[in-house]
Amino acid sequence: MRGNTMINRALSTVTVTAAIAVVSSPALAHHPLGGMPMQTFAHGLLSGVGHPILGFGHLFFVALVGIVAVFTASRFVAPLAYIGAMLAGCLLMSYGIRLPMIEVVIALSLLTLGAFVMSGRALSTNWALIAFAFAGLFHGSAFGESILGQEGGAPTVVLVGYLIGLAITQYVIALTAGFALTAAWGAREASAVPVRISGAVVAGVGLFMTLEIAEGLVFSGISA
């Protein structure tokens, strides 16, 4: 009975989270300020806080980073590998250095990490750091498009606020996801049902994004 209750609570939570993320407007995912140009530190900070929350692909991935980190030897340090690489990718993009196939890698990062977590296995600390850092570069590059795409560029003070907002928000999301998993759901190992359900949800989001990208490529090829 207790196991069924735990499963129901986990399913309810991820279902509500998924629903909120999916119904978020795609426009808001790229314009937390409603399209208003970023001109001050506060604008950059607010945009940095909003992007990881409004972009459900980023939100789900960083939450899973926090969950995976729980089962490493450094649950508080491991997410920083993602955060650091994410900031580096964002900075590179802000200066016009774009990584290849950003959308594809982001989709596959959700699908791959989600599928691994769904299998009930735990990543070693070293492999977790490598996986987080690699994915973080591409997620950060996607975040950097908001700075690069602003007409006339963005002042340095805006970029600083944006990076701070991105870093703090995503680190809090990661730690909160890990805490919810252990405190609210009582998961103590990577094979626990709530952990595997979390992986399944993220893998599902990654699969949807991958298929959407593939569909776009097929139709582009046909129209060409």
Residue, then its C-alpha position, 0 to 999 in steps of 0.5 A: m500500500r505504501g509503495n502504491t501511495m508513493i508511486n501515485r504521489a510521484l506520478s501526480t507531481v511529475t504530471v502536474t509539472a509536465a502540464i505546467a511546462v508544456v502549456s507555457s507559451p513558447a514565446l515566454a520561453h524566449h522572452p521572460l520580459g515580454g519581448m522588452p529589450m534588456q537594458t539594466f542589471a535587473h533586466g538581465l537578472l530577471s531574464g536569467v531567472g525566467h529562462p530556465i523556468l519557462g523553457f521546459g526542456h532546460l527545466f526538466f534537464v536541470a531538475l534531473v541533474g539534481i536528482v542524479a547528483v543525489f546518488t553521487a559522492s558530491r550531491f552539492v558539487a556535481p550540479l556545479a559542473y553543469i552550472g559552470a559549463m552552462l555559463a561558459g556556453c552562454l558566454l561563448m554564444s554571447y560573443g558569437i561563438r555558436l556550438p553545432m546542433i544545439e537543439v539536437v544535443i539538448a533533446l538528446s541530453l534529455l533523452t539519454l540522461g532520462a533513459f539512464v535514470m529510468s534504468g535504475r542505475a547510478l552514475s559515478t561521480n566522474w561520469a556525472l561531472i562529464a555528462f553534466a559539463f558536456a550538456g551544460l555547454f549546449h544548454g548554455s549556448a541556447f541561453g546565450e541566444s537571448i543575449l546575441g539576438q538582442e538588437g544592438g547587443a546587450p550591455t555588460v551589466v545586463l550580461v552579468g545579471y543574466l549569468i547570475g540569474l541563470a546560475i542561481t536559478q538552476y542551482v536552486i532547481a537542481l538542489t530542490a529536485g534532489f531534496a524533494l526526491t529524498a525528503a518528500w518521496g523517500a528515495r534512497e537509491a537510484s533504483a527507487v520507483p520515484v527516481r525511475i519515474s522522474g527519468a521516464v518523464v524526462a526521457g519522454v520530453g527528450l523523445f518528443m523534442t527529438l521527434e519534433i526536430a526529426e519531423g522538421l528536418v524531414f519536411s525541410g528535405i521534402s520542401a527543398 
